[in-house]
Amino acid sequence: MRIAVYPGSFDPFTNGHLDILERAARVFDRIIVAVLVHPSKSALFTTNKRVKMISEVTKGHKKVRVVHFNGLLVDFCRQVGACVIIRGLRAVSDYEYELQIFAVNKQLEPDLETVLLLASPQYSFLSSSIAKEVARYDGDVSTLVPPVVAEELRKAFNPRRGKKQESAQ
Ligand code: PNS
């Protein structure tokens, strides 16, 4: 069985992430989405919330499991028996960062491969930061993130707007 790990901060998970995940699921037998517990990075959503949202988004995908991880990615991959790391590449600007991650992981665990999937053109501009920026100013994020995530972004940035609409119904 070919197990792949799809790691990231996923703060929050976007339609671009979902696209990479679904395409990777066509190639590998099992994909473990590994949400990084990042002590030094201030995230909008807690790790548990991020895991919960991605689990909800991917609940129809039998091959996909969602967990959080601490520490080195290579150690996590060893623990779960993964042979491949999946990463998405949007543009040339991502390349240096991905090359750096690849090089470190290859040094630490030579048997572990990294597969870079090119973002589908409609998501080549999309990032978690962009989705948060649009949501912060009450913009429409419905094409940027899955509905579950859009709702959580709404609650995080514009809690009153939703309540007003709900009470008006
Ligand atoms: O979504 P991100 O923030 O670009 O993902 C980065 C991630 C999680 C892949 C990377 O930071 C990571 O693997 N962190 C775990 C610690 C580690 O293994 N570091 C060495 C490789 S950078």
Backbone and ligand atoms as CSV (ligand in chain L), in Angstrom:
chain,resi,resn,atom,element,x,y,z
A,1,MET,N,N,0.831,-1.204,0.000
A,1,MET,CA,C,0.000,0.000,0.000
A,1,MET,C,C,0.870,1.261,0.000
A,2,ARG,N,N,0.587,2.166,-0.937
A,2,ARG,CA,C,1.376,3.403,-1.012
A,2,ARG,C,C,0.688,4.507,-0.213
A,3,ILE,N,N,1.318,4.830,0.922
A,3,ILE,CA,C,0.749,5.870,1.788
A,3,ILE,C,C,1.504,7.173,1.548
A,4,ALA,N,N,0.741,8.236,1.316
A,4,ALA,CA,C,1.344,9.561,1.132
A,4,ALA,C,C,0.883,10.478,2.255
A,5,VAL,N,N,1.775,11.377,2.649
A,5,VAL,CA,C,1.419,12.383,3.647
A,5,VAL,C,C,1.323,13.732,2.945
A,6,TYR,N,N,0.231,14.433,3.196
A,6,TYR,CA,C,0.051,15.782,2.650
A,6,TYR,C,C,0.111,16.747,3.849
A,7,PRO,N,N,1.304,17.323,4.092
A,7,PRO,CA,C,1.456,18.151,5.288
A,7,PRO,C,C,1.221,19.631,5.006
A,8,GLY,N,N,0.897,20.357,6.046
A,8,GLY,CA,C,0.760,21.808,5.875
A,8,GLY,C,C,0.203,22.474,7.109
A,9,SER,N,N,0.154,23.800,7.029
A,9,SER,CA,C,-0.449,24.566,8.119
A,9,SER,C,C,-1.974,24.599,7.957
A,10,PHE,N,N,-2.418,24.692,6.712
A,10,PHE,CA,C,-3.850,24.657,6.398
A,10,PHE,C,C,-4.660,25.597,7.293
A,11,ASP,N,N,-4.235,26.851,7.335
A,11,ASP,CA,C,-4.906,27.830,8.213
A,11,ASP,C,C,-5.564,28.933,7.384
A,12,PRO,N,N,-6.662,28.661,6.710
A,12,PRO,CA,C,-7.407,27.407,6.675
A,12,PRO,C,C,-7.162,26.642,5.367
A,13,PHE,N,N,-7.797,25.470,5.307
A,13,PHE,CA,C,-7.779,24.609,4.118
A,13,PHE,C,C,-8.569,25.302,3.007
A,14,THR,N,N,-7.972,25.407,1.809
A,14,THR,CA,C,-8.626,26.115,0.696
A,14,THR,C,C,-9.060,25.130,-0.398
A,15,ASN,N,N,-9.733,25.666,-1.390
A,15,ASN,CA,C,-10.091,24.825,-2.548
A,15,ASN,C,C,-8.841,24.384,-3.310
A,16,GLY,N,N,-7.789,25.165,-3.209
A,16,GLY,CA,C,-6.521,24.772,-3.832
A,16,GLY,C,C,-5.942,23.543,-3.136
A,17,HIS,N,N,-6.003,23.532,-1.817
A,17,HIS,CA,C,-5.539,22.352,-1.063
A,17,HIS,C,C,-6.395,21.126,-1.423
A,18,LEU,N,N,-7.698,21.347,-1.506
A,18,LEU,CA,C,-8.612,20.232,-1.810
A,18,LEU,C,C,-8.316,19.659,-3.196
A,19,ASP,N,N,-8.019,20.540,-4.130
A,19,ASP,CA,C,-7.698,20.109,-5.489
A,19,ASP,C,C,-6.446,19.215,-5.489
A,20,ILE,N,N,-5.418,19.658,-4.771
A,20,ILE,CA,C,-4.180,18.860,-4.703
A,20,ILE,C,C,-4.478,17.506,-4.049
A,21,LEU,N,N,-5.243,17.547,-2.957
A,21,LEU,CA,C,-5.566,16.315,-2.227
A,21,LEU,C,C,-6.325,15.320,-3.110
A,22,GLU,N,N,-7.323,15.811,-3.810
A,22,GLU,CA,C,-8.132,14.907,-4.643
A,22,GLU,C,C,-7.316,14.324,-5.793
A,23,ARG,N,N,-6.426,15.134,-6.329
A,23,ARG,CA,C,-5.589,14.621,-7.428
A,23,ARG,C,C,-4.574,13.613,-6.898
A,24,ALA,N,N,-4.035,13.873,-5.707
A,24,ALA,CA,C,-3.076,12.923,-5.108
A,24,ALA,C,C,-3.776,11.593,-4.788
A,25,ALA,N,N,-5.053,11.688,-4.413
A,25,ALA,CA,C,-5.804,10.480,-4.053
A,25,ALA,C,C,-6.014,9.563,-5.258
A,26,ARG,N,N,-5.885,10.104,-6.456
A,26,ARG,CA,C,-5.996,9.260,-7.657
A,26,ARG,C,C,-4.716,8.462,-7.887
A,27,VAL,N,N,-3.641,8.901,-7.260
A,27,VAL,CA,C,-2.340,8.279,-7.515
A,27,VAL,C,C,-1.925,7.346,-6.368
A,28,PHE,N,N,-2.300,7.708,-5.145
A,28,PHE,CA,C,-1.838,6.934,-3.982
A,28,PHE,C,C,-3.003,6.193,-3.318
A,29,ASP,N,N,-2.653,5.146,-2.548
A,29,ASP,CA,C,-3.688,4.308,-1.942
A,29,ASP,C,C,-4.319,4.981,-0.730
A,30,ARG,N,N,-3.508,5.722,0.002
A,30,ARG,CA,C,-4.029,6.409,1.184
A,30,ARG,C,C,-3.308,7.735,1.339
A,31,ILE,N,N,-4.054,8.767,1.686
A,31,ILE,CA,C,-3.436,10.074,1.923
A,31,ILE,C,C,-3.726,10.489,3.355
A,32,ILE,N,N,-2.678,10.815,4.068
A,32,ILE,CA,C,-2.848,11.342,5.422
A,32,ILE,C,C,-2.594,12.840,5.374
A,33,VAL,N,N,-3.636,13.603,5.629
A,33,VAL,CA,C,-3.472,15.064,5.707
A,33,VAL,C,C,-2.933,15.351,7.107
A,34,ALA,N,N,-1.735,15.924,7.158
A,34,ALA,CA,C,-1.053,16.134,8.447
A,34,ALA,C,C,-0.984,17.628,8.737
A,35,VAL,N,N,-1.751,18.037,9.735
A,35,VAL,CA,C,-1.845,19.459,10.085
A,35,VAL,C,C,-0.780,19.773,11.136
A,36,LEU,N,N,0.089,20.695,10.773
A,36,LEU,CA,C,1.208,21.023,11.662
A,36,LEU,C,C,0.750,21.798,12.891
A,37,VAL,N,N,1.183,21.316,14.057
A,37,VAL,CA,C,1.011,22.086,15.288
A,37,VAL,C,C,2.218,23.006,15.341
A,38,HIS,N,N,1.979,24.276,15.113
A,38,HIS,CA,C,3.086,25.211,14.914
A,38,HIS,C,C,3.177,26.148,16.113
A,39,PRO,N,N,4.078,25.858,17.074
A,39,PRO,CA,C,4.083,26.664,18.294
A,39,PRO,C,C,4.443,28.132,18.076
A,40,SER,N,N,5.304,28.408,17.079
A,40,SER,CA,C,5.765,29.791,16.942
A,40,SER,C,C,4.937,30.598,15.935
A,41,LYS,N,N,3.967,29.964,15.314
A,41,LYS,CA,C,3.210,30.650,14.265
A,41,LYS,C,C,1.804,30.939,14.801
A,42,SER,N,N,1.422,32.190,14.744
A,42,SER,CA,C,0.079,32.492,15.254
A,42,SER,C,C,-0.940,32.176,14.163
A,43,ALA,N,N,-1.773,31.203,14.453
A,43,ALA,CA,C,-2.762,30.769,13.459
A,43,ALA,C,C,-4.113,31.374,13.804
A,44,LEU,N,N,-4.944,31.556,12.785
A,44,LEU,CA,C,-6.302,32.028,13.034
A,44,LEU,C,C,-7.102,30.935,13.724
A,45,PHE,N,N,-6.959,29.700,13.238
A,45,PHE,CA,C,-7.720,28.586,13.790
A,45,PHE,C,C,-6.822,27.670,14.624
A,46,THR,N,N,-7.368,27.112,15.680
A,46,THR,CA,C,-6.601,26.162,16.493
A,46,THR,C,C,-6.339,24.908,15.654
A,47,THR,N,N,-5.377,24.128,16.104
A,47,THR,CA,C,-5.065,22.891,15.374
A,47,THR,C,C,-6.304,21.992,15.322
A,48,ASN,N,N,-6.988,21.859,16.457
A,48,ASN,CA,C,-8.172,20.989,16.491
A,48,ASN,C,C,-9.239,21.444,15.512
A,49,LYS,N,N,-9.413,22.751,15.446
A,49,LYS,CA,C,-10.423,23.307,14.535
A,49,LYS,C,C,-10.033,23.015,13.086
A,50,ARG,N,N,-8.754,23.171,12.780
A,50,ARG,CA,C,-8.296,22.919,11.409
A,50,ARG,C,C,-8.499,21.447,11.035
A,51,VAL,N,N,-8.157,20.557,11.973
A,51,VAL,CA,C,-8.339,19.111,11.716
A,51,VAL,C,C,-9.823,18.808,11.510
A,52,LYS,N,N,-10.653,19.421,12.361
A,52,LYS,CA,C,-12.099,19.178,12.282
A,52,LYS,C,C,-12.670,19.661,10.936
A,53,MET,N,N,-12.250,20.852,10.522
A,53,MET,CA,C,-12.763,21.392,9.257
A,53,MET,C,C,-12.349,20.512,8.078
A,54,ILE,N,N,-11.077,20.107,8.059
A,54,ILE,CA,C,-10.602,19.289,6.920
A,54,ILE,C,C,-11.284,17.916,6.938
A,55,SER,N,N,-11.509,17.376,8.143
A,55,SER,CA,C,-12.201,16.081,8.247
A,55,SER,C,C,-13.603,16.198,7.675
A,56,GLU,N,N,-14.253,17.295,7.979
A,56,GLU,CA,C,-15.616,17.522,7.476
A,56,GLU,C,C,-15.597,17.637,5.938
A,57,VAL,N,N,-14.641,18.417,5.437
A,57,VAL,CA,C,-14.552,18.635,3.984
A,57,VAL,C,C,-14.272,17.324,3.244
A,58,THR,N,N,-13.482,16.442,3.870
A,58,THR,CA,C,-13.027,15.226,3.171
A,58,THR,C,C,-13.781,13.969,3.622
A,59,LYS,N,N,-14.912,14.151,4.285
A,59,LYS,CA,C,-15.570,12.970,4.878
A,59,LYS,C,C,-16.031,11.945,3.844
A,60,GLY,N,N,-16.260,12.373,2.596
A,60,GLY,CA,C,-16.664,11.421,1.555
A,60,GLY,C,C,-15.486,10.679,0.929
A,61,HIS,N,N,-14.273,11.079,1.281
A,61,HIS,CA,C,-13.091,10.491,0.648
A,61,HIS,C,C,-12.545,9.339,1.502
A,62,LYS,N,N,-12.790,8.124,1.047
A,62,LYS,CA,C,-12.422,6.952,1.854
A,62,LYS,C,C,-10.915,6.807,2.071
A,63,LYS,N,N,-10.141,7.312,1.113
A,63,LYS,CA,C,-8.684,7.142,1.195
A,63,LYS,C,C,-8.018,8.137,2.131
A,64,VAL,N,N,-8.778,9.133,2.586
A,64,VAL,CA,C,-8.160,10.268,3.288
A,64,VAL,C,C,-8.390,10.193,4.794
A,65,ARG,N,N,-7.319,10.450,5.543
A,65,ARG,CA,C,-7.400,10.557,7.000
A,65,ARG,C,C,-6.769,11.889,7.377
A,66,VAL,N,N,-7.280,12.521,8.403
A,66,VAL,CA,C,-6.766,13.838,8.805
A,66,VAL,C,C,-6.302,13.776,10.259
A,67,VAL,N,N,-5.060,14.176,10.474
A,67,VAL,CA,C,-4.500,14.161,11.834
A,67,VAL,C,C,-3.625,15.406,12.023
A,68,HIS,N,N,-3.226,15.646,13.258
A,68,HIS,CA,C,-2.241,16.703,13.470
A,68,HIS,C,C,-0.894,16.065,13.770
A,69,PHE,N,N,0.166,16.828,13.590
A,69,PHE,CA,C,1.481,16.289,13.950
A,69,PHE,C,C,2.362,17.383,14.543
A,70,ASN,N,N,3.266,16.905,15.389
A,70,ASN,CA,C,4.265,17.745,16.058
A,70,ASN,C,C,5.632,17.290,15.608
A,71,GLY,N,N,6.600,18.154,15.660
A,71,GLY,CA,C,7.983,17.717,15.418
A,71,GLY,C,C,8.310,17.589,13.952
A,72,LEU,N,N,9.289,16.715,13.669
A,72,LEU,CA,C,9.772,16.606,12.296
A,72,LEU,C,C,8.809,15.813,11.415
A,73,LEU,N,N,8.643,16.323,10.212
A,73,LEU,CA,C,7.765,15.652,9.252
A,73,LEU,C,C,8.285,14.250,8.917
A,74,VAL,N,N,9.582,14.109,8.790
A,74,VAL,CA,C,10.133,12.786,8.419
A,74,VAL,C,C,9.828,11.747,9.512
A,75,ASP,N,N,9.843,12.180,10.775
A,75,ASP,CA,C,9.522,11.252,11.871
A,75,ASP,C,C,8.056,10.832,11.797
A,76,PHE,N,N,7.218,11.814,11.501
A,76,PHE,CA,C,5.786,11.511,11.375
A,76,PHE,C,C,5.568,10.516,10.221
A,77,CYS,N,N,6.234,10.767,9.090
A,77,CYS,CA,C,6.076,9.871,7.931
A,77,CYS,C,C,6.523,8.452,8.283
A,78,ARG,N,N,7.606,8.360,9.029
A,78,ARG,CA,C,8.096,7.035,9.455
A,78,ARG,C,C,7.049,6.341,10.318
A,79,GLN,N,N,6.497,7.098,11.279
A,79,GLN,CA,C,5.495,6.527,12.200
A,79,GLN,C,C,4.287,5.949,11.464
A,80,VAL,N,N,3.848,6.641,10.415
A,80,VAL,CA,C,2.626,6.199,9.722
A,80,VAL,C,C,2.930,5.322,8.503
A,81,GLY,N,N,4.196,5.062,8.254
A,81,GLY,CA,C,4.588,4.174,7.153
A,81,GLY,C,C,4.431,4.810,5.776
A,82,ALA,N,N,4.574,6.137,5.708
A,82,ALA,CA,C,4.425,6.814,4.415
A,82,ALA,C,C,5.733,6.785,3.640
A,83,CYS,N,N,5.617,6.672,2.311
A,83,CYS,CA,C,6.823,6.687,1.469
A,83,CYS,C,C,6.935,7.975,0.674
A,84,VAL,N,N,5.888,8.796,0.713
A,84,VAL,CA,C,5.854,9.997,-0.121
A,84,VAL,C,C,5.263,11.188,0.640
A,85,ILE,N,N,5.848,12.356,0.373
A,85,ILE,CA,C,5.279,13.623,0.854
A,85,ILE,C,C,4.682,14.324,-0.360
A,86,ILE,N,N,3.458,14.793,-0.214
A,86,ILE,CA,C,2.812,15.550,-1.299
A,86,ILE,C,C,2.873,17.031,-0.955
A,87,ARG,N,N,3.265,17.837,-1.938
A,87,ARG,CA,C,3.192,19.291,-1.771
A,87,ARG,C,C,2.636,19.893,-3.052
A,88,GLY,N,N,1.940,20.989,-2.917
A,88,GLY,CA,C,1.414,21.702,-4.082
A,88,GLY,C,C,2.361,22.826,-4.471
A,89,LEU,N,N,2.452,23.076,-5.761
A,89,LEU,CA,C,3.329,24.155,-6.259
A,89,LEU,C,C,2.467,25.069,-7.130
A,90,ARG,N,N,2.363,26.340,-6.722
A,90,ARG,CA,C,1.487,27.246,-7.480
A,90,ARG,C,C,2.245,28.003,-8.563
A,91,ALA,N,N,3.395,28.528,-8.182
A,91,ALA,CA,C,4.133,29.392,-9.116
A,91,ALA,C,C,5.618,29.260,-8.828
A,92,VAL,N,N,6.412,29.902,-9.647
A,92,VAL,CA,C,7.871,29.846,-9.467
A,92,VAL,C,C,8.248,30.349,-8.071
A,93,SER,N,N,7.471,31.311,-7.570
A,93,SER,CA,C,7.763,31.878,-6.244
A,93,SER,C,C,7.692,30.828,-5.131
A,94,ASP,N,N,6.933,29.756,-5.330
A,94,ASP,CA,C,6.866,28.686,-4.319
A,94,ASP,C,C,8.094,27.776,-4.378
A,95,TYR,N,N,8.770,27.796,-5.509
A,95,TYR,CA,C,9.749,26.755,-5.791
A,95,TYR,C,C,10.899,26.707,-4.777
A,96,GLU,N,N,11.441,27.874,-4.455
A,96,GLU,CA,C,12.613,27.891,-3.561
A,96,GLU,C,C,12.278,27.324,-2.193
A,97,TYR,N,N,11.112,27.704,-1.692
A,97,TYR,CA,C,10.648,27.211,-0.393
A,97,TYR,C,C,10.469,25.689,-0.435
A,98,GLU,N,N,9.842,25.224,-1.501
A,98,GLU,CA,C,9.610,23.778,-1.621
A,98,GLU,C,C,10.923,23.017,-1.791
A,99,LEU,N,N,11.841,23.628,-2.516
A,99,LEU,CA,C,13.147,22.991,-2.712
A,99,LEU,C,C,13.875,22.857,-1.368
A,100,GLN,N,N,13.754,23.889,-0.556
A,100,GLN,CA,C,14.380,23.885,0.767
A,100,GLN,C,C,13.798,22.755,1.650
A,101,ILE,N,N,12.472,22.674,1.666
A,101,ILE,CA,C,11.816,21.628,2.469
A,101,ILE,C,C,12.221,20.247,1.945
A,102,PHE,N,N,12.203,20.118,0.630
A,102,PHE,CA,C,12.580,18.842,0.015
A,102,PHE,C,C,14.005,18.456,0.416
A,103,ALA,N,N,14.926,19.435,0.297
A,103,ALA,CA,C,16.343,19.140,0.553
A,103,ALA,C,C,16.568,18.709,2.008
A,104,VAL,N,N,15.907,19.399,2.929
A,104,VAL,CA,C,16.062,19.043,4.352
A,104,VAL,C,C,15.521,17.640,4.604
A,105,ASN,N,N,14.329,17.401,4.082
A,105,ASN,CA,C,13.717,16.084,4.317
A,105,ASN,C,C,14.526,14.962,3.673
A,106,LYS,N,N,15.088,15.237,2.511
A,106,LYS,CA,C,15.879,14.218,1.807
A,106,LYS,C,C,17.155,13.898,2.588
A,107,GLN,N,N,17.712,14.954,3.191
A,107,GLN,CA,C,18.914,14.786,4.016
A,107,GLN,C,C,18.605,13.929,5.246
A,108,LEU,N,N,17.437,14.227,5.834
A,108,LEU,CA,C,17.065,13.531,7.071
A,108,LEU,C,C,16.593,12.101,6.813
A,109,GLU,N,N,15.931,11.900,5.673
A,109,GLU,CA,C,15.349,10.580,5.381
A,109,GLU,C,C,15.432,10.311,3.872
A,110,PRO,N,N,16.579,9.795,3.411
A,110,PRO,CA,C,16.794,9.647,1.961
A,110,PRO,C,C,15.754,8.776,1.249
A,111,ASP,N,N,15.121,7.849,1.969
A,111,ASP,CA,C,14.151,6.968,1.301
A,111,ASP,C,C,12.798,7.623,1.057
A,112,LEU,N,N,12.590,8.744,1.686
A,112,LEU,CA,C,11.294,9.417,1.552
A,112,LEU,C,C,11.299,10.314,0.316
A,113,GLU,N,N,10.308,10.126,-0.548
A,113,GLU,CA,C,10.233,10.953,-1.757
A,113,GLU,C,C,9.272,12.119,-1.558
A,114,THR,N,N,9.469,13.174,-2.350
A,114,THR,CA,C,8.526,14.292,-2.362
A,114,THR,C,C,7.939,14.384,-3.756
A,115,VAL,N,N,6.617,14.465,-3.819
A,115,VAL,CA,C,5.947,14.658,-5.105
A,115,VAL,C,C,5.298,16.038,-5.089
A,116,LEU,N,N,5.710,16.867,-6.050
A,116,LEU,CA,C,5.129,18.210,-6.161
A,116,LEU,C,C,4.050,18.176,-7.234
A,117,LEU,N,N,2.844,18.527,-6.850
A,117,LEU,CA,C,1.767,18.610,-7.840
A,117,LEU,C,C,1.530,20.069,-8.178
A,118,LEU,N,N,1.499,20.372,-9.460
A,118,LEU,CA,C,1.260,21.757,-9.884
A,118,LEU,C,C,-0.202,22.120,-9.643
A,119,ALA,N,N,-0.397,23.277,-9.069
A,119,ALA,CA,C,-1.761,23.741,-8.801
A,119,ALA,C,C,-2.532,23.866,-10.105
A,120,SER,N,N,-3.799,23.502,-10.075
A,120,SER,CA,C,-4.645,23.736,-11.245
A,120,SER,C,C,-4.704,25.242,-11.483
A,121,PRO,N,N,-4.734,25.658,-12.772
A,121,PRO,CA,C,-4.631,27.096,-13.081
A,121,PRO,C,C,-5.604,27.978,-12.294
A,122,GLN,N,N,-6.819,27.495,-12.066
A,122,GLN,CA,C,-7.801,28.357,-11.369
A,122,GLN,C,C,-7.444,28.597,-9.897
A,123,TYR,N,N,-6.476,27.807,-9.371
A,123,TYR,CA,C,-6.061,28.000,-7.978
A,123,TYR,C,C,-4.629,28.519,-7.857
A,124,SER,N,N,-4.042,28.919,-8.966
A,124,SER,CA,C,-2.620,29.267,-8.932
A,124,SER,C,C,-2.353,30.557,-8.140
A,125,PHE,N,N,-3.391,31.333,-7.868
A,125,PHE,CA,C,-3.250,32.584,-7.105
A,125,PHE,C,C,-3.656,32.395,-5.647
A,126,LEU,N,N,-4.238,31.244,-5.335
A,126,LEU,CA,C,-4.953,31.090,-4.061
A,126,LEU,C,C,-4.046,30.629,-2.922
A,127,SER,N,N,-4.196,31.271,-1.772
A,127,SER,CA,C,-3.475,30.837,-0.566
A,127,SER,C,C,-4.410,31.016,0.626
A,128,SER,N,N,-4.028,30.423,1.742
A,128,SER,CA,C,-4.814,30.608,2.977
A,128,SER,C,C,-4.841,32.082,3.346
A,129,SER,N,N,-3.721,32.765,3.154
A,129,SER,CA,C,-3.649,34.190,3.518
A,129,SER,C,C,-4.620,35.022,2.683
A,130,ILE,N,N,-4.689,34.719,1.387
A,130,ILE,CA,C,-5.614,35.450,0.509
A,130,ILE,C,C,-7.063,35.217,0.958
A,131,ALA,N,N,-7.382,33.975,1.267
A,131,ALA,CA,C,-8.754,33.655,1.706
A,131,ALA,C,C,-9.089,34.420,2.997
A,132,LYS,N,N,-8.106,34.489,3.911
A,132,LYS,CA,C,-8.349,35.221,5.176
A,132,LYS,C,C,-8.521,36.709,4.914
A,133,GLU,N,N,-7.720,37.230,4.005
A,133,GLU,CA,C,-7.780,38.654,3.682
A,133,GLU,C,C,-9.169,39.017,3.120
A,134,VAL,N,N,-9.655,38.198,2.199
A,134,VAL,CA,C,-10.971,38.465,1.610
A,134,VAL,C,C,-12.059,38.368,2.681
A,135,ALA,N,N,-11.952,37.325,3.523
A,135,ALA,CA,C,-12.966,37.135,4.574
A,135,ALA,C,C,-12.929,38.266,5.606
A,136,ARG,N,N,-11.740,38.743,5.904
A,136,ARG,CA,C,-11.586,39.817,6.905
A,136,ARG,C,C,-12.410,41.046,6.507
A,137,TYR,N,N,-12.450,41.317,5.196
A,137,TYR,CA,C,-13.190,42.486,4.723
A,137,TYR,C,C,-14.558,42.096,4.156
A,138,ASP,N,N,-15.031,40.961,4.640
A,138,ASP,CA,C,-16.392,40.540,4.343
A,138,ASP,C,C,-16.637,40.237,2.859
A,139,GLY,N,N,-15.578,39.860,2.157
A,139,GLY,CA,C,-15.723,39.511,0.739
A,139,GLY,C,C,-16.252,38.089,0.580
A,140,ASP,N,N,-16.616,37.759,-0.641
A,140,ASP,CA,C,-17.182,36.444,-0.943
A,140,ASP,C,C,-16.048,35.417,-1.108
A,141,VAL,N,N,-16.004,34.448,-0.216
A,141,VAL,CA,C,-14.931,33.438,-0.286
A,141,VAL,C,C,-15.446,32.104,-0.835
A,142,SER,N,N,-16.660,32.116,-1.388
A,142,SER,CA,C,-17.277,30.841,-1.776
A,142,SER,C,C,-16.511,30.107,-2.882
A,143,THR,N,N,-15.745,30.830,-3.689
A,143,THR,CA,C,-14.967,30.131,-4.721
A,143,THR,C,C,-13.544,29.811,-4.231
A,144,LEU,N,N,-13.218,30.297,-3.042
A,144,LEU,CA,C,-11.847,30.137,-2.542
A,144,LEU,C,C,-11.696,28.977,-1.560
A,145,VAL,N,N,-12.729,28.741,-0.777
A,145,VAL,CA,C,-12.640,27.705,0.269
A,145,VAL,C,C,-13.913,26.868,0.273
A,146,PRO,N,N,-13.847,25.652,0.822
A,146,PRO,CA,C,-15.060,24.836,0.917
A,146,PRO,C,C,-16.089,25.514,1.848
A,147,PRO,N,N,-17.384,25.204,1.677
A,147,PRO,CA,C,-18.427,25.865,2.470
A,147,PRO,C,C,-18.204,25.817,3.987
A,148,VAL,N,N,-17.747,24.679,4.491
A,148,VAL,CA,C,-17.499,24.547,5.949
A,148,VAL,C,C,-16.486,25.598,6.409
A,149,VAL,N,N,-15.464,25.787,5.594
A,149,VAL,CA,C,-14.403,26.752,5.941
A,149,VAL,C,C,-14.929,28.183,5.800
A,150,ALA,N,N,-15.733,28.412,4.757
A,150,ALA,CA,C,-16.308,29.752,4.559
A,150,ALA,C,C,-17.124,30.155,5.784
A,151,GLU,N,N,-17.874,29.208,6.308
A,151,GLU,CA,C,-18.708,29.487,7.487
A,151,GLU,C,C,-17.833,29.809,8.706
A,152,GLU,N,N,-16.752,29.070,8.874
A,152,GLU,CA,C,-15.860,29.329,10.022
A,152,GLU,C,C,-15.134,30.667,9.866
A,153,LEU,N,N,-14.803,31.025,8.621
A,153,LEU,CA,C,-14.170,32.332,8.387
A,153,LEU,C,C,-15.159,33.448,8.709
A,154,ARG,N,N,-16.397,33.222,8.343
A,154,ARG,CA,C,-17.441,34.212,8.627
A,154,ARG,C,C,-17.572,34.409,10.136
A,155,LYS,N,N,-17.592,33.279,10.858
A,155,LYS,CA,C,-17.718,33.358,12.324
A,155,LYS,C,C,-16.516,34.067,12.933
A,156,ALA,N,N,-15.335,33.795,12.364
A,156,ALA,CA,C,-14.104,34.377,12.928
A,156,ALA,C,C,-14.022,35.882,12.693
A,157,PHE,N,N,-14.438,36.330,11.502
A,157,PHE,CA,C,-14.242,37.746,11.151
A,157,PHE,C,C,-15.508,38.594,11.237
A,158,ASN,N,N,-16.648,37.970,10.946
A,158,ASN,CA,C,-17.883,38.761,10.893
A,158,ASN,C,C,-19.017,38.064,11.642
A,159,PRO,N,N,-18.838,37.778,12.923
A,159,PRO,CA,C,-19.842,36.987,13.643
A,159,PRO,C,C,-21.230,37.638,13.639
A,160,ARG,N,N,-21.264,38.983,13.640
A,160,ARG,CA,C,-22.569,39.666,13.741
A,160,ARG,C,C,-23.378,39.548,12.458
A,161,ARG,N,N,-22.690,39.543,11.305
A,161,ARG,CA,C,-23.407,39.482,10.026
A,161,ARG,C,C,-24.266,38.216,9.935
A,162,GLY,N,N,-23.680,37.083,10.310
A,162,GLY,CA,C,-24.408,35.816,10.252
A,162,GLY,C,C,-25.601,35.821,11.178
A,163,LYS,N,N,-25.375,36.363,12.404
A,163,LYS,CA,C,-26.477,36.356,13.388
A,163,LYS,C,C,-27.639,37.201,12.899
A,164,LYS,N,N,-27.301,38.361,12.303
A,164,LYS,CA,C,-28.362,39.252,11.805
A,164,LYS,C,C,-29.197,38.520,10.762
A,165,GLN,N,N,-28.474,37.825,9.816
A,165,GLN,CA,C,-29.193,37.129,8.758
A,165,GLN,C,C,-30.054,36.001,9.321
A,166,GLU,N,N,-29.433,35.270,10.299
A,166,GLU,CA,C,-30.181,34.143,10.877
A,166,GLU,C,C,-31.458,34.639,11.570
A,167,SER,N,N,-31.335,35.763,12.341
A,167,SER,CA,C,-32.514,36.243,13.081
A,167,SER,C,C,-33.549,36.863,12.142
A,168,ALA,N,N,-33.102,37.298,10.948
A,168,ALA,CA,C,-34.039,37.883,9.986
A,168,ALA,C,C,-34.879,36.811,9.307
A,169,GLN,N,N,-34.438,35.551,9.386
A,169,GLN,CA,C,-35.172,34.483,8.684
A,169,GLN,C,C,-36.362,33.983,9.504
L,1,PNS,O1,O,1.657,24.880,4.813
L,1,PNS,P1,P,3.095,25.142,5.145
L,1,PNS,O2,O,3.195,26.058,6.355
L,1,PNS,O3,O,3.871,25.659,3.972
L,1,PNS,O4,O,3.739,23.721,5.552
L,1,PNS,C1,C,5.067,23.630,5.999
L,1,PNS,C2,C,5.387,22.226,6.566
L,1,PNS,C3,C,4.335,21.811,7.566
L,1,PNS,C4,C,5.416,21.220,5.458
L,1,PNS,C5,C,6.798,22.305,7.214
L,1,PNS,O5,O,6.880,23.456,8.000
L,1,PNS,C6,C,7.125,21.093,8.070
L,1,PNS,O6,O,7.212,19.998,7.593
L,1,PNS,N1,N,7.269,21.324,9.391
L,1,PNS,C7,C,7.547,20.294,10.355
L,1,PNS,C8,C,8.960,20.425,10.919
L,1,PNS,C9,C,9.975,19.852,9.952
L,1,PNS,O7,O,9.971,18.688,9.629
L,1,PNS,N2,N,10.876,20.723,9.446
L,1,PNS,C10,C,11.879,20.303,8.491
L,1,PNS,C11,C,11.381,20.455,7.055
L,1,PNS,S1,S,11.019,22.166,6.680
